[in-house]
């Protein structure tokens, strides 16, 4: 009797310990069968069935060319407010993307895998512009990622709503005053639709305010000759930008009734016709089709208007595909092969570009979403001509953007404590949109003080 | 986790050991490892081991680690640096901290005023209902069964501030103009409390319903004989009889609302203008909103402050209410 009880007790203990062992066992893809297992993150959460089909075809194509590599794609979206949790929790896949603003710091912190050796083996290694590759280069001179999809901020608009409001969708607004006038018309003629809206939440409020500020010739951060960063959001251009938003909101009542939008939230609102115009990355139609099933024939995009100031420029950014620091050398090699196949080759290799365009088109995914050149303008134009027969977004709808973008001065994002700065400014933008007559001076001064303290602590 | 049967067996084993101990000690006064094993010490230890390990690894060790971390500066990559009380100073000097304290207090107060009495009222009414009792119980408990994230996303949709929004359409039928709900600094917090109350009331109702069945019917009969009406019966019989349960649910509610995170995180992300930024959301922000690695020291420092505050408050609460509970 007693011995039976002891056995039962031991069994319970064994199960308990076994459970814990199960929790802590590494999920590393051990290559027991001689294959390399790779988890990649090329689709947004909620991707449509079409998008998943297109991706699956691309994966099959890659696995056919690399029979030793097994690719498992998962859904992933970089957001400023969740990335650190994933990084700290160790839940990131083998290949994932981060924005231009983050890759260098992550590399210097030792949080990304060094891919230099495998990167050098890719056919495009020598083709990269040093300035572009710089975002993925650590201070040790090693390469930690591969940039892709650079974009400029742009004004996306719904052509159908323009027509409904009696506006000409082929003549989108070209100044802030025109955006305001069109937004007002839309809000009046199409009830329940915000004429113009921009993001306000999850650090995106500051991101878009930075775009407005740059477009008026202002900057959030300046770097002195001694390399010291000065944070100054309390500047005339930012105040002008906020005053413009306040006018749209309170005088024109042209921004609808919902004011808490993050990136995916506003995409959803735009795709469902609740927002007629919004500020976004120029390539956002790719995401709108992939995650929201948006009908691209309704889509219009134009350059975001710049003021006459010689400092006026358009904020730009992009992504860097990076590799998990915990990966084995075999996985790193496989990861670089995948990134090269999935991101780089379709921009430089004719056969790869055409194959990619065909797959995307068959899966009803954006073929010709407007981006900026990742190498140089000539390569970009050549690429555009290769994929032209497969274009599935009416090129006339993109023309206002593609015609104007190369005349706009490109401005990178502020470099010091970017996400902290953006997060602090979310509140200021929200204040302007939800409270009348806000004392923006005081709020901007408070932001400057807070972020400058963080910057000084680094430089101290 | 141990099943109920295992727990019962464990309790029985412990009880037997306790009973047999005095006799055993008279025979063998010296304690040796062998006597310890013979008295069932080993099986006791083995039985509690899974529990100890699970709690240790998943609860106590992280708590101990976070206490240490609140005195450190760390990026979780390089070696942490001890910085004394700096993290606590940082939190106290952050203007958002006081906003978060005020917001959390406001949420707790609103939840107390509207959310606390509601389940009790509903439970009393439901216990009086003769027919379809099961149906009402199911309806009341349904929100609890729903995954919290799903219900918040659903309510976010209901709270659409356009005239076309679900709640605004309903208000429109009564001639009430569209409300901003979570889009206004004033209305956002009450809107969050409304959803939180809806989501949590079912659980408390079930507890009260169970407690109500234990109230002896004779007490009501006696009260009736003494001429008590419905209010008299509730005031003089029901409430005093539920006193113990009410004290427990009150402190649980206070602890729960002080740690509110889900609603502000999913509905508003603390906005508009930090009007729904609560203490736990601020902890999350310190730790995670900077994509390049957050201020984990400040996050753990603030968590620790909240934990200590709640612990002290609970002790004080039980001291104050002990007299009434025992009476």
Interface residues (C-beta under 8 A of the other chain):
Chain A: X5 X6 X9 X10 X12 X13 X15 X16 X17 X20 X78 X80 X81 X82 X83 X84 X85 X87 X88 X98 X102 X105 X106 X109 X110 X111 X191 X192 X200 X201 X202 X203 X256 X257 X258 X259 X260 X262 X274 X417 X419 X420 X423 X426 X427 X430 X431 X433 X434 X435 X446
Chain B: X2 X6 X13 X42 X43 X46 X47 X49 X50 X53 X54 X57 X75 X76 X77 X78 X95 X160 X161 X162 X163 X164 X178 X180 X182 X183 X184 X185 X268 X269 X271 X272 X273 X274 X285 X287 X288 X289 X290 X291 X292 X293 X294 X296
